[in-house]
Amino acid sequence: SNKFETLMHRCLKAYPLFFAVSPNAFAFTLQPFLSSHSSFKQSAPVLLSSLNMATNLETDKKGTYKRNAAKHRHCIQKGSEFPPEADRYHIHISLVCPWADGVLAMLYLKGLDHIISHSVVHPTWGKTSPDPEDTHFGWVYKKPGDDPVSNPLGHGSFKCDESLLPDEFTNVASVRELYNQCGDNSGPYTTPTVYDKKTKQIVCNESTEILKIHNLGNFNTYGVQLIVLM
């Protein structure tokens, strides 16, 4: 067990960017080992709980990946609680999340970036609570020029560059804090997430449905018409 633990730590030191830039892939790869190997059995439940809260990640005992259904699935449409309005909605984005990247690309393709704001978290997970007993790590906000960020194991040094965009409306320090403010204390705390600045609610955190919201006629008054996706 000591050899296994040493090997894992060496891998993390050698490839810190794997965890820092792609925590979903790291979690998916490592979960079966954490769940089964004796040297990690005691710490695995806490770590796996944190991974599940942050990434919408679930695996069974065989390591099979299972994606949970998104919890927030309202639609922006005329006559609903969330009608299409300029400067009302905000999207929380992680550039290392492919689902969030697709939503951000659609935002610009439709020409809606001037009426739907967005913010960009740091690509490295950080601690989301000052409570030392709270072990959760997830998407955190940093400003360009802030001190470099190390991954949760203390490896690497990843700078805060101009790609980072803090949420200047809510001023939350993490995506988790946004969810907590909206009454969701169990997560998972994922991106992309559409937030209603008027009612202060999470509208939707299912990427495929956010794409449909943007690409249907809901916002055609403000942007371009329907884009045919092949």
Secondary structure, 3 states (H helix, E strand, C coil): CHHHHHHHHHHHHHCHHHHHHCHHHHHHHHHHHHHHCHHHCCCHHHHHHHHHHHHCEEECCCCCEEECCCCCECCCCCCCCCCCCCCCEEEEECCCCHHHHHHHHHHHHCCCCCCCEEEECCCCCEECCCCCCCCCEECECCCCCCCCECCCCCCCCECCCCCCECCCCCCCCEHHHHHHHCCCCCCCCCCCEEEECCCCEEEECCHHHHHHHHHCHHHCCCCCCCCCCC
